[in-house]
Amino acid sequence: MRVRVRFTVPEVDPAELGGATAVVIDVLRATSTVTAALAAGARGIYPVASTEEALRLVQSLGRDDTLLCGERKGARIEGYDLGNSPGEFTPELVDGKRVVMDTTNGTPALLAVAEADRVVATCFANIAATAAALHDAADVLVVCAGSEDAFALEDAVCAGALVSALGGPGRHAFDDGARAAYVLASRWRVDPEFLAGTSAGQGLIGLGLEADVRWCAQRDVVDLVPEMRDRVVVVGGG
């Protein structure tokens, strides 16, 4: 297995997507929320790149069984049904529903790698399930959503946790990014305090979203892998 890590979306060369399994990480919070929503029974997540696209799509899909969620600068977009907090996505609200998702970093990252052979999403909550789902992948490209095209420590550490779960540098062909992520993951103990100390974590706490930080710090509490098929994220297979 070849494993490469890109710490921001602009680092991704479209030419490297062919033949690759792309793994998108946005710990705070899009891939955490996608994971939570699917675990709560959402039928599918529709990532979009703009509010305009979100509004058009939700009207096309039909309002009866479609929810609109998303954020800008961490706060729920005015007029949307939900924000981007994992805890909002309860079975009572999302079971059987389609969810149009519009976020600052995570949904653009998913769309940026849509041409990969396979696209999955991970976070701390489903690292073990993701590693298991990648057992037969020949070429893995881990893409951190980052923060507005800049490095985000929590995403890099999560990438390193996945690298470690895949078996570490001695087992597979890792590029320098994968090796660096592995070292970062060995340096930091992931808990709410760690996430609260990151730039994104501090921003969420400033918005009164401490519960999101706690949810996103959980390790391996969800046994499923979100997978994007035809630009819809659903529960993937192994």
C-alpha positions as a Markdown table, in Angstrom:
| # | Residue | x | y | z |
|---|---|---|---|---|
| 1 | Met | 0.0 | 0.0 | 0.0 |
| 2 | Arg | 1.2 | 3.5 | -0.9 |
| 3 | Val | 0.0 | 6.2 | 1.6 |
| 4 | Arg | 0.4 | 9.9 | 1.0 |
| 5 | Val | -0.8 | 12.8 | 3.1 |
| 6 | Arg | -1.7 | 16.3 | 2.0 |
| 7 | Phe | -2.1 | 18.8 | 4.8 |
| 8 | Thr | -4.2 | 21.3 | 2.8 |
| 9 | Val | -6.5 | 21.0 | -0.2 |
| 10 | Pro | -4.4 | 23.2 | -2.5 |
| 11 | Glu | -1.5 | 20.7 | -2.2 |
| 12 | Val | -3.6 | 18.1 | -4.0 |
| 13 | Asp | -2.6 | 17.6 | -7.7 |
| 14 | Pro | -5.7 | 16.5 | -9.6 |
| 15 | Ala | -3.4 | 14.1 | -11.6 |
| 16 | Glu | -2.8 | 12.1 | -8.4 |
| 17 | Leu | -6.4 | 11.3 | -7.9 |
| 18 | Gly | -6.7 | 8.7 | -10.6 |
| 19 | Gly | -6.4 | 5.2 | -9.1 |
| 20 | Ala | -6.4 | 6.5 | -5.6 |
| 21 | Thr | -8.6 | 6.1 | -2.6 |
| 22 | Ala | -9.0 | 9.6 | -1.2 |
| 23 | Val | -9.6 | 10.0 | 2.5 |
| 24 | Val | -10.9 | 13.4 | 3.6 |
| 25 | Ile | -10.5 | 14.7 | 7.1 |
| 26 | Asp | -12.2 | 17.7 | 8.7 |
| 27 | Val | -12.2 | 16.9 | 12.4 |
| 28 | Leu | -13.7 | 20.3 | 13.4 |
| 29 | Arg | -16.2 | 19.6 | 12.1 |
| 30 | Ala | -17.6 | 18.4 | 8.7 |
| 31 | Thr | -16.4 | 14.8 | 8.6 |
| 32 | Ser | -17.3 | 14.4 | 12.2 |
| 33 | Thr | -20.8 | 15.7 | 11.5 |
| 34 | Val | -21.1 | 13.5 | 8.4 |
| 35 | Thr | -20.2 | 10.5 | 10.4 |
| 36 | Ala | -22.7 | 11.4 | 13.2 |
| 37 | Ala | -25.5 | 12.1 | 10.7 |
| 38 | Leu | -25.1 | 8.7 | 8.9 |
| 39 | Ala | -24.8 | 6.9 | 12.3 |
| 40 | Ala | -28.2 | 8.6 | 13.2 |
| 41 | Gly | -29.8 | 7.2 | 10.0 |
| 42 | Ala | -29.5 | 10.0 | 7.5 |
| 43 | Arg | -30.1 | 8.6 | 4.0 |
| 44 | Gly | -27.3 | 10.5 | 2.4 |
| 45 | Ile | -25.2 | 13.7 | 2.7 |
| 46 | Tyr | -25.0 | 16.0 | -0.3 |
| 47 | Pro | -21.9 | 18.2 | -0.1 |
| 48 | Val | -22.1 | 21.6 | -1.9 |
| 49 | Ala | -19.6 | 24.3 | -2.5 |
| 50 | Ser | -21.8 | 27.4 | -2.0 |
| 51 | Thr | -25.0 | 28.6 | -0.4 |
| 52 | Glu | -26.4 | 29.3 | -3.8 |
| 53 | Glu | -25.8 | 25.6 | -4.8 |
| 54 | Ala | -27.3 | 24.4 | -1.5 |
| 55 | Leu | -30.5 | 26.3 | -2.0 |
| 56 | Arg | -30.9 | 25.1 | -5.6 |
| 57 | Leu | -30.3 | 21.5 | -4.6 |
| 58 | Val | -32.6 | 21.4 | -1.6 |
| 59 | Gln | -35.4 | 22.8 | -3.8 |
| 60 | Ser | -34.7 | 20.2 | -6.5 |
| 61 | Leu | -34.6 | 17.3 | -4.0 |
| 62 | Gly | -37.8 | 18.4 | -2.3 |
| 63 | Arg | -38.2 | 20.0 | 1.2 |
| 64 | Asp | -40.4 | 17.2 | 2.6 |
| 65 | Asp | -37.5 | 14.8 | 3.3 |
| 66 | Thr | -34.5 | 17.0 | 2.9 |
| 67 | Leu | -32.6 | 19.1 | 5.5 |
| 68 | Leu | -30.3 | 22.0 | 4.9 |
| 69 | Cys | -27.3 | 22.3 | 7.1 |
| 70 | Gly | -24.0 | 24.2 | 7.2 |
| 71 | Glu | -21.9 | 27.0 | 8.7 |
| 72 | Arg | -19.8 | 30.0 | 7.9 |
| 73 | Lys | -17.1 | 30.9 | 10.4 |
| 74 | Gly | -18.5 | 28.2 | 12.6 |
| 75 | Ala | -22.0 | 29.6 | 13.0 |
| 76 | Arg | -25.1 | 28.1 | 11.5 |
| 77 | Ile | -26.1 | 29.8 | 8.2 |
| 78 | Glu | -29.2 | 31.9 | 8.6 |
| 79 | Gly | -32.3 | 30.1 | 7.3 |
| 80 | Tyr | -30.7 | 26.6 | 7.5 |
| 81 | Asp | -32.3 | 23.8 | 9.4 |
| 82 | Leu | -29.1 | 22.8 | 11.2 |
| 83 | Gly | -25.6 | 24.0 | 11.7 |
| 84 | Asn | -22.5 | 21.8 | 11.7 |
| 85 | Ser | -22.6 | 20.4 | 15.2 |
| 86 | Pro | -22.5 | 16.5 | 15.4 |
| 87 | Gly | -24.8 | 16.5 | 18.4 |
| 88 | Glu | -27.6 | 18.2 | 16.4 |
| 89 | Phe | -27.9 | 15.2 | 14.1 |
| 90 | Thr | -30.1 | 13.0 | 16.2 |
| 91 | Pro | -32.2 | 10.1 | 14.9 |
| 92 | Glu | -35.4 | 12.0 | 15.6 |
| 93 | Leu | -34.3 | 14.7 | 13.2 |
| 94 | Val | -32.3 | 13.0 | 10.4 |
| 95 | Asp | -33.3 | 9.3 | 10.2 |
| 96 | Gly | -34.3 | 8.6 | 6.6 |
| 97 | Lys | -33.6 | 12.2 | 5.6 |
| 98 | Arg | -31.4 | 13.6 | 2.9 |
| 99 | Val | -29.0 | 16.3 | 4.1 |
| 100 | Val | -27.6 | 19.0 | 1.9 |
| 101 | Met | -24.4 | 20.2 | 3.6 |
| 102 | Asp | -22.6 | 23.5 | 3.0 |
| 103 | Thr | -19.5 | 24.2 | 5.1 |
| 104 | Thr | -16.4 | 26.3 | 4.9 |
| 105 | Asn | -13.7 | 23.6 | 4.6 |
| 106 | Gly | -15.1 | 20.1 | 4.7 |
| 107 | Thr | -17.6 | 20.0 | 1.8 |
| 108 | Pro | -15.2 | 21.8 | -0.6 |
| 109 | Ala | -12.5 | 19.2 | 0.3 |
| 110 | Leu | -14.9 | 16.4 | -0.5 |
| 111 | Leu | -15.7 | 17.9 | -3.8 |
| 112 | Ala | -12.0 | 18.6 | -4.6 |
| 113 | Val | -11.2 | 14.9 | -4.6 |
| 114 | Ala | -14.4 | 13.7 | -6.3 |
| 115 | Glu | -12.5 | 12.3 | -9.3 |
| 116 | Ala | -10.6 | 9.8 | -7.1 |
| 117 | Asp | -11.5 | 6.2 | -7.7 |
| 118 | Arg | -13.0 | 6.1 | -4.2 |
| 119 | Val | -13.7 | 8.8 | -1.7 |
| 120 | Val | -14.2 | 8.2 | 2.0 |
| 121 | Ala | -14.4 | 10.5 | 5.1 |
| 122 | Thr | -12.9 | 10.0 | 8.5 |
| 123 | Cys | -12.5 | 11.7 | 11.9 |
| 124 | Phe | -11.4 | 10.5 | 15.3 |
| 125 | Ala | -14.8 | 8.9 | 15.8 |
| 126 | Asn | -14.3 | 6.3 | 13.1 |
| 127 | Ile | -10.5 | 5.8 | 12.6 |
| 128 | Ala | -10.6 | 2.0 | 13.2 |
| 129 | Ala | -13.5 | 1.5 | 10.8 |
| 130 | Thr | -11.8 | 3.6 | 8.2 |
| 131 | Ala | -8.5 | 1.7 | 8.5 |
| 132 | Ala | -10.4 | -1.6 | 8.2 |
| 133 | Ala | -12.2 | -0.3 | 5.1 |
| 134 | Leu | -8.8 | 0.5 | 3.4 |
| 135 | His | -7.3 | -3.0 | 4.0 |
| 136 | Asp | -7.2 | -3.8 | 0.2 |
| 137 | Ala | -6.4 | -0.3 | -1.1 |
| 138 | Ala | -3.3 | 0.0 | -3.2 |
| 139 | Asp | -3.0 | 3.8 | -3.2 |
| 140 | Val | -4.3 | 5.9 | -0.3 |
| 141 | Leu | -4.3 | 9.7 | -0.5 |
| 142 | Val | -5.2 | 11.4 | 2.8 |
| 143 | Val | -6.4 | 15.0 | 2.4 |
| 144 | Cys | -6.8 | 17.3 | 5.3 |
| 145 | Ala | -9.5 | 20.0 | 4.8 |
| 146 | Gly | -7.5 | 22.4 | 6.9 |
| 147 | Ser | -8.8 | 25.9 | 7.7 |
| 148 | Glu | -9.4 | 28.1 | 4.7 |
| 149 | Asp | -6.6 | 26.4 | 2.8 |
| 150 | Ala | -4.2 | 26.6 | 5.8 |
| 151 | Phe | -2.8 | 23.9 | 8.0 |
| 152 | Ala | -5.0 | 22.6 | 10.8 |
| 153 | Leu | -3.3 | 20.7 | 13.6 |
| 154 | Glu | -6.3 | 18.5 | 14.5 |
| 155 | Asp | -6.6 | 17.3 | 10.9 |
| 156 | Ala | -2.9 | 16.5 | 10.6 |
| 157 | Val | -3.0 | 14.5 | 13.9 |
| 158 | Cys | -6.1 | 12.6 | 12.7 |
| 159 | Ala | -4.2 | 11.8 | 9.5 |
| 160 | Gly | -1.4 | 10.5 | 11.6 |
| 161 | Ala | -3.8 | 8.4 | 13.7 |
| 162 | Leu | -5.1 | 6.8 | 10.5 |
| 163 | Val | -1.5 | 6.2 | 9.3 |
| 164 | Ser | -0.8 | 4.5 | 12.6 |
| 165 | Ala | -4.0 | 2.4 | 12.4 |
| 166 | Leu | -2.9 | 1.2 | 8.9 |
| 167 | Gly | 0.2 | -0.2 | 10.3 |
| 168 | Gly | 2.9 | 2.5 | 10.6 |
| 169 | Pro | 5.8 | 3.5 | 8.3 |
| 170 | Gly | 7.5 | 0.1 | 8.5 |
| 171 | Arg | 4.6 | -1.7 | 6.8 |
| 172 | His | 3.7 | 0.4 | 3.8 |
| 173 | Ala | 5.3 | 2.9 | 1.4 |
| 174 | Phe | 4.7 | 6.3 | 3.1 |
| 175 | Asp | 5.6 | 9.7 | 1.7 |
| 176 | Asp | 7.1 | 12.4 | 3.8 |
| 177 | Gly | 3.6 | 13.8 | 4.6 |
| 178 | Ala | 2.5 | 10.5 | 6.0 |
| 179 | Arg | 5.6 | 10.2 | 8.0 |
| 180 | Ala | 5.2 | 13.7 | 9.4 |
| 181 | Ala | 1.6 | 13.0 | 10.3 |
| 182 | Tyr | 2.6 | 9.8 | 12.0 |
| 183 | Val | 5.1 | 11.7 | 14.2 |
| 184 | Leu | 2.5 | 14.4 | 15.1 |
| 185 | Ala | 0.0 | 11.7 | 16.1 |
| 186 | Ser | 2.6 | 10.2 | 18.4 |
| 187 | Arg | 3.2 | 13.6 | 20.0 |
| 188 | Trp | -0.3 | 14.5 | 20.9 |
| 189 | Arg | -2.9 | 12.8 | 23.1 |
| 190 | Val | -6.3 | 13.4 | 21.5 |
| 191 | Asp | -8.8 | 14.6 | 24.1 |
| 192 | Pro | -11.1 | 17.6 | 24.5 |
| 193 | Glu | -8.2 | 19.6 | 25.9 |
| 194 | Phe | -6.1 | 19.0 | 22.8 |
| 195 | Leu | -8.9 | 20.0 | 20.4 |
| 196 | Ala | -9.8 | 23.0 | 22.6 |
| 197 | Gly | -6.2 | 24.3 | 22.2 |
| 198 | Thr | -6.3 | 24.3 | 18.4 |
| 199 | Ser | -7.2 | 27.4 | 16.4 |
| 200 | Ala | -10.5 | 25.8 | 15.3 |
| 201 | Gly | -11.3 | 24.6 | 18.7 |
| 202 | Gln | -10.8 | 28.0 | 20.2 |
| 203 | Gly | -13.1 | 29.4 | 17.6 |
| 204 | Leu | -15.8 | 26.9 | 18.5 |
| 205 | Ile | -15.5 | 27.6 | 22.2 |
| 206 | Gly | -15.8 | 31.3 | 21.5 |
| 207 | Leu | -19.2 | 30.5 | 19.8 |
| 208 | Gly | -20.3 | 28.4 | 22.9 |
| 209 | Leu | -19.8 | 25.1 | 21.1 |
| 210 | Glu | -17.8 | 23.3 | 23.7 |
| 211 | Ala | -20.0 | 20.2 | 23.2 |
| 212 | Asp | -18.8 | 19.9 | 19.6 |
| 213 | Val | -15.2 | 19.9 | 20.8 |
| 214 | Arg | -16.0 | 17.1 | 23.2 |
| 215 | Trp | -17.9 | 15.1 | 20.6 |
| 216 | Cys | -15.1 | 15.4 | 18.0 |
| 217 | Ala | -12.4 | 14.2 | 20.5 |
| 218 | Gln | -14.1 | 10.8 | 20.9 |
| 219 | Arg | -12.1 | 7.9 | 19.4 |
| 220 | Asp | -13.7 | 5.0 | 17.6 |
| 221 | Val | -17.3 | 5.4 | 18.8 |
| 222 | Val | -18.8 | 5.0 | 15.4 |
| 223 | Asp | -18.4 | 1.8 | 13.4 |
| 224 | Leu | -19.1 | 3.0 | 9.9 |
| 225 | Val | -17.3 | 4.7 | 7.0 |
| 226 | Pro | -18.9 | 7.6 | 5.0 |
| 227 | Glu | -18.2 | 7.0 | 1.3 |
| 228 | Met | -19.0 | 9.5 | -1.5 |
| 229 | Arg | -20.7 | 7.9 | -4.5 |
| 230 | Asp | -21.8 | 10.2 | -7.4 |
| 231 | Arg | -21.3 | 13.1 | -5.0 |
| 232 | Val | -23.6 | 11.8 | -2.3 |
| 233 | Val | -22.0 | 10.6 | 0.9 |
| 234 | Val | -23.6 | 7.3 | 2.2 |
| 235 | Val | -22.6 | 4.5 | 4.5 |
| 236 | Gly | -19.8 | 2.7 | 2.7 |
| 237 | Gly | -18.8 | -0.9 | 2.6 |
| 238 | Gly | -15.6 | -2.5 | 3.7 |
